Amino acid sequence: MLLRPLRLAALLAVAVLVMSAIPASAAMRAHRTASAGVLAPAPLRAMWVWDRPGVASLVDFATSNGVGELFVHVPSAPSLGWYTNLRTRTRAAGIEVHALGSETWWIDDPEAAVAWQREVLATGLFDGVHLDIEPWLHADWDADRSALLERYLHLLDRMAESPVPVELDISFWLHEITAPDGGRLDEAVLARVDAVTVMSYRDTATGPDSITGLGGTALAAATRAGKPARLAVETNDLGATPVDAKQTFHGERRARLVNVLAQVDAAVAANAAYAPSYAGIAVHDRRGWAAMKR
């Protein structure tokens, strides 16, 4: 009677070991492989990097934590020394680097966004573009939402002309918002970008108010659209209230984060409604994750 649980435990252990040894580019490549009907490897982690830590320590941290893609913030007209060094080391480690842009005002000036995108891609240092543009932070979200969303989707149309994949951060509740065409905003977004990262910020894996509970609707929409989608977790301090605490792993140990993320992987894999779109988990962010106690 104990044989089946023991076998399951052994298989899960092997899966964790395989996940930590997979080469980079897991999110896009794993999704494409699965879409082609081929058994895909378990997806690696991705990580936002907003600061400029030492390059060697950043790459070591990413490698030791199974991170295959870095979303690295790039300002306009950056000094390229740090990025060049990072790219040299990440190529050697098999880690992809995506240029992270996050200006809310780009919604009102898409040409500035396109100019930034062209500038960073012209360096040849980036494998893709990752956008953290959140229209709900714009003043017009409450004042004139319909017009704002028209401009937001136009911005995504312009950014999607990129020669490299464009991935976008979205809220887990985006399906509740009506797009200008009368459909769902999450579906309108998925029609324009190559992939999404769902900000499913909770510190439990399953249940109604959990990472998969919040992210499941977006994963299902991504599956219907044939696009990869990641879930995401937070590690920074968001505040002292119970609502703040449930949205982040801040103050918890890294071992619990690893355990919960493995539970998310397993839960998503068992759900046929959205497993095909699943491209792994992104951790926000390097600074918060590195500060967690072992």
Backbone torsions as a table, in degrees:
resi	resn	phi	psi	omega
1	MET	NA	-25.0	-178.6
2	LEU	-85.8	-9.3	-172.5
3	LEU	-63.7	-45.0	-176.0
4	ARG	-64.5	-48.8	176.4
5	PRO	-58.6	-38.5	179.3
6	LEU	-65.1	-41.2	177.8
7	ARG	-63.3	-40.6	179.6
8	LEU	-63.2	-42.9	179.0
9	ALA	-61.9	-40.7	179.4
10	ALA	-64.3	-41.6	179.3
11	LEU	-64.3	-40.6	178.4
12	LEU	-64.3	-38.9	178.8
13	ALA	-63.5	-42.8	177.3
14	VAL	-62.2	-40.8	-179.4
15	ALA	-60.8	-40.8	179.1
16	VAL	-64.5	-41.7	179.0
17	LEU	-64.6	-41.4	178.8
18	VAL	-63.4	-42.3	-178.5
19	MET	-60.0	-36.8	-177.7
20	SER	-76.3	-11.8	-176.6
21	ALA	-110.3	-0.1	-177.6
22	ILE	-71.7	141.6	177.1
23	PRO	-67.7	172.4	-174.1
24	ALA	-68.3	-177.6	-179.4
25	SER	69.3	22.5	-172.0
26	ALA	-62.4	-39.1	-172.9
27	ALA	-59.9	-57.2	-179.1
28	MET	-70.5	-44.9	-174.4
29	ARG	-69.5	-39.3	178.9
30	ALA	-63.2	-40.3	179.4
31	HIS	-64.8	-45.2	-178.6
32	ARG	-63.8	-39.2	179.5
33	THR	-64.1	-44.6	179.2
34	ALA	-64.0	-38.8	-179.9
35	SER	-63.9	-27.9	-179.8
36	ALA	-83.8	1.3	177.9
37	GLY	84.3	16.4	-179.6
38	VAL	-106.2	141.9	178.7
39	LEU	-58.9	120.6	-176.2
40	ALA	-98.0	151.0	175.9
41	PRO	-70.4	157.3	174.4
42	ALA	-61.2	138.6	-175.6
43	PRO	-71.4	147.4	175.3
44	LEU	-80.6	178.5	175.8
45	ARG	-89.9	156.2	169.9
46	ALA	-118.8	164.5	-176.3
47	MET	-151.5	133.3	172.4
48	TRP	-77.1	140.7	175.9
49	VAL	-130.4	104.3	-179.3
50	TRP	-95.3	-23.3	-176.4
51	ASP	-100.0	-172.2	-179.5
52	ARG	-125.3	74.3	178.5
53	PRO	-73.7	173.8	173.5
54	GLY	-59.2	135.3	-174.2
55	VAL	-63.4	-44.9	-178.9
56	ALA	-61.1	-44.3	-179.3
57	SER	-68.1	-35.8	177.8
58	LEU	-62.8	-47.3	-178.7
59	VAL	-67.9	-38.3	176.8
60	ASP	-62.8	-42.6	179.8
61	PHE	-64.1	-44.8	179.4
62	ALA	-61.2	-46.8	-178.3
63	THR	-62.8	-43.7	-177.0
64	SER	-70.9	-17.6	-179.7
65	ASN	-110.2	16.1	174.9
66	GLY	68.6	29.2	-179.9
67	VAL	-88.1	121.6	-179.1
68	GLY	-104.0	-12.0	-179.8
69	GLU	-142.3	134.9	176.6
70	LEU	-111.9	131.1	172.5
71	PHE	-99.1	99.1	-170.3
72	VAL	-103.9	121.3	-177.7
73	HIS	-63.7	133.0	-179.5
74	VAL	-128.6	113.9	176.0
75	PRO	-76.1	172.7	174.7
76	SER	-67.9	143.9	179.2
77	ALA	49.2	56.4	-178.0
78	PRO	-75.3	153.9	167.7
79	SER	-76.5	126.8	-166.6
80	LEU	-88.2	-5.2	-175.2
81	GLY	-56.4	-49.8	-178.9
82	TRP	-63.3	-42.9	-178.3
83	TYR	-67.2	-37.9	179.1
84	THR	-64.9	-44.0	177.4
85	ASN	-62.6	-43.5	178.4
86	LEU	-60.0	-44.7	-176.6
87	ARG	-64.5	-38.2	178.1
88	THR	-60.5	-45.8	-177.8
89	ARG	-73.5	-36.8	-179.4
90	THR	-71.2	-35.3	175.9
91	ARG	-61.5	-42.6	179.4
92	ALA	-64.7	-30.7	-178.5
93	ALA	-91.0	-5.0	-179.0
94	GLY	74.6	32.9	-179.4
95	ILE	-111.2	133.3	176.1
96	GLU	-83.4	151.1	177.7
97	VAL	-125.8	124.0	179.8
98	HIS	-113.9	134.8	179.8
99	ALA	-72.5	123.4	-177.1
100	LEU	-99.4	121.0	176.3
101	GLY	-121.0	142.2	-170.1
102	SER	-147.6	31.9	-176.6
103	GLU	-87.5	115.0	178.8
104	THR	-61.7	-35.0	-177.3
105	TRP	-68.3	-11.8	174.8
106	TRP	-59.9	-25.4	177.8
107	ILE	-58.5	-32.2	-180.0
108	ASP	-92.3	-9.7	-177.6
109	ASP	-143.5	71.0	-176.5
110	PRO	-61.8	-27.9	179.6
111	GLU	-66.2	-33.1	176.0
112	ALA	-66.0	-38.5	177.7
113	ALA	-65.0	-43.6	179.2
114	VAL	-64.3	-39.3	178.1
115	ALA	-62.7	-42.3	176.3
116	TRP	-60.4	-45.8	-178.0
117	GLN	-61.0	-45.1	178.8
118	ARG	-63.0	-39.6	-178.8
119	GLU	-63.2	-47.6	-176.6
120	VAL	-71.9	-35.3	-179.7
121	LEU	-72.7	-27.6	178.5
122	ALA	-65.2	-19.5	178.1
123	THR	-71.2	-21.5	-177.1
124	GLY	73.7	14.1	-174.8
125	LEU	-97.9	-6.2	-170.2
126	PHE	-124.0	142.1	-179.7
127	ASP	-88.9	-17.0	-177.8
128	GLY	-169.1	-179.9	178.6
129	VAL	-121.2	132.9	178.3
130	HIS	-121.3	121.8	-175.3
131	LEU	-107.9	129.2	173.6
132	ASP	-115.9	66.7	-178.5
133	ILE	-108.7	112.8	-171.2
134	GLU	-113.3	102.5	-174.7
135	PRO	-63.1	-23.1	178.7
136	TRP	-69.2	-9.4	174.4
137	LEU	-90.3	-8.9	-179.2
138	HIS	-78.6	146.7	-178.9
139	ALA	-60.3	-28.1	-177.4
140	ASP	-82.1	-1.8	179.5
141	TRP	-57.5	-40.5	177.4
142	ASP	-95.6	-29.0	-173.7
143	ALA	-80.9	-40.6	-177.2
144	ASP	-155.7	68.7	-171.4
145	ARG	-63.4	-40.7	-177.0
146	SER	-59.5	-47.5	179.2
147	ALA	-66.6	-38.0	178.0
148	LEU	-60.2	-44.6	-178.5
149	LEU	-68.0	-31.9	173.5
150	GLU	-59.5	-45.7	-179.0
151	ARG	-69.4	-38.0	179.0
152	TYR	-61.1	-48.4	-179.4
153	LEU	-68.9	-33.2	174.9
154	HIS	-64.0	-40.5	176.2
155	LEU	-58.6	-45.1	179.7
156	LEU	-64.3	-37.9	175.3
157	ASP	-57.7	-43.9	-178.3
158	ARG	-69.1	-42.5	-179.0
159	MET	-68.3	-29.8	-178.6
160	ALA	-70.1	-8.5	175.5
161	GLU	-75.0	1.2	-179.3
162	SER	-60.3	146.4	175.5
163	PRO	-77.4	-7.3	178.2
164	VAL	-120.0	163.0	-179.1
165	PRO	-59.4	141.2	176.4
166	VAL	-115.8	121.6	179.4
167	GLU	-114.5	145.7	-173.7
168	LEU	-129.0	137.1	171.5
169	ASP	-77.7	134.5	177.4
170	ILE	-133.4	156.7	174.1
171	SER	-79.7	152.1	179.4
172	PHE	-67.8	-18.3	-177.9
173	TRP	-97.9	13.1	-174.2
174	LEU	-62.0	-26.7	179.8
175	HIS	-65.9	-17.1	-179.7
176	GLU	-80.8	-10.1	-176.6
177	ILE	-98.2	135.2	-179.9
178	THR	-84.2	128.2	177.9
179	ALA	-77.2	163.8	-179.9
180	PRO	-56.1	-28.3	-179.7
181	ASP	-85.1	2.9	179.7
182	GLY	93.4	-9.5	178.2
183	GLY	-87.5	-165.5	-179.9
184	ARG	-85.2	140.4	-177.4
185	LEU	-67.0	-36.2	179.2
186	ASP	-61.8	-38.1	179.5
187	GLU	-71.0	-35.9	176.8
188	ALA	-64.8	-38.5	177.8
189	VAL	-66.6	-47.3	-178.7
190	LEU	-61.8	-27.0	178.2
191	ALA	-71.4	-13.6	-172.5
192	ARG	-110.4	-31.7	-175.8
193	VAL	-106.7	169.1	-177.6
194	ASP	-83.2	-26.1	-177.4
195	ALA	-163.9	161.9	176.8
196	VAL	-132.2	154.6	170.0
197	THR	-118.0	122.1	-175.0
198	VAL	-92.7	121.5	-178.8
199	MET	-79.0	75.7	-176.6
200	SER	-92.3	58.6	-169.6
201	TYR	-74.3	96.0	172.5
202	ARG	-144.5	166.9	-177.7
203	ASP	-114.4	17.7	172.7
204	THR	-126.8	154.1	-171.9
205	ALA	-82.6	-43.2	-172.4
206	THR	-132.5	164.3	-178.1
207	GLY	113.6	172.6	-175.4
208	PRO	-61.3	-38.0	-176.5
209	ASP	-114.7	63.0	-173.5
210	SER	-135.7	179.6	179.1
211	ILE	-59.3	-49.9	179.7
212	THR	-76.2	-31.0	178.1
213	GLY	-63.3	-39.6	178.8
214	LEU	-80.1	-37.5	-173.0
215	GLY	-86.4	-11.5	-173.5
216	GLY	-60.8	-39.0	-178.5
217	THR	-64.0	-42.9	178.8
218	ALA	-67.7	-37.5	177.1
219	LEU	-63.4	-40.8	178.6
220	ALA	-65.1	-40.7	177.4
221	ALA	-64.1	-39.6	178.0
222	ALA	-65.3	-38.0	177.2
223	THR	-61.9	-44.7	178.5
224	ARG	-62.9	-34.5	-178.9
225	ALA	-83.2	-9.9	-177.7
226	GLY	70.6	32.4	-178.0
227	LYS	-119.4	147.0	175.3
228	PRO	-70.3	147.9	176.0
229	ALA	-142.4	134.9	173.7
230	ARG	-103.2	155.6	163.5
231	LEU	-96.3	165.8	-177.1
232	ALA	-141.8	150.2	177.1
233	VAL	-129.6	159.3	-177.8
234	GLU	-111.1	145.9	177.3
235	THR	-126.8	-1.0	-178.0
236	ASN	-89.4	162.7	178.7
237	ASP	-74.8	118.6	-178.8
238	LEU	-104.2	-8.9	-178.2
239	GLY	140.4	-177.4	-171.5
240	ALA	-104.0	-5.6	-176.2
241	THR	-79.4	160.7	176.0
242	PRO	-58.3	-35.6	177.8
243	VAL	-65.3	-41.9	176.4
244	ASP	-61.7	-45.9	-173.1
245	ALA	-63.7	-36.9	-176.7
246	LYS	-74.1	-10.4	-178.4
247	GLN	-93.2	-2.5	-174.3
248	THR	-145.5	155.3	173.6
249	PHE	-92.1	6.7	178.7
250	HIS	-55.5	134.1	-179.8
251	GLY	88.0	-7.6	177.9
252	GLU	-100.9	169.4	-178.1
253	ARG	-87.9	153.6	-179.1
254	ARG	-59.0	-33.8	-178.2
255	ALA	-61.4	-37.0	179.1
256	ARG	-70.2	-39.2	176.3
257	LEU	-57.6	-48.7	180.0
258	VAL	-59.0	-42.4	-178.7
259	ASN	-65.3	-45.4	-179.0
260	VAL	-65.8	-41.1	-179.9
261	LEU	-64.9	-36.3	175.9
262	ALA	-65.2	-36.2	175.9
263	GLN	-64.5	-38.4	177.2
264	VAL	-62.8	-47.1	178.0
265	ASP	-53.9	-46.3	-177.3
266	ALA	-67.7	-40.3	-178.3
267	ALA	-66.7	-41.5	179.7
268	VAL	-67.3	-42.1	-179.4
269	ALA	-60.4	-26.6	-177.7
270	ALA	-87.2	-2.2	-176.6
271	ASN	-111.7	107.7	-175.9
272	ALA	-66.7	-18.2	-177.5
273	ALA	-69.5	-30.3	-177.7
274	TYR	-139.0	2.2	176.1
275	ALA	-58.2	-37.4	-177.2
276	PRO	-60.0	-26.0	-177.3
277	SER	-91.2	-13.1	-168.0
278	TYR	-66.8	123.9	-178.0
279	ALA	-118.8	21.1	175.2
280	GLY	101.0	-162.1	-173.2
281	ILE	-127.7	135.8	174.3
282	ALA	-105.2	139.5	-178.3
283	VAL	-109.6	125.9	175.9
284	HIS	-106.8	115.8	-6.4
285	ASP	-136.7	-169.1	-177.7
286	ARG	-58.6	-44.7	-175.8
287	ARG	-64.5	-46.0	-179.6
288	GLY	-66.4	-41.2	-179.6
289	TRP	-64.2	-46.0	-178.2
290	ALA	-64.7	-26.6	-178.7
291	ALA	-79.9	-12.8	-179.9
292	MET	-66.9	142.1	177.9
293	LYS	-72.7	148.6	179.0
294	ARG	-73.8	NA	NA
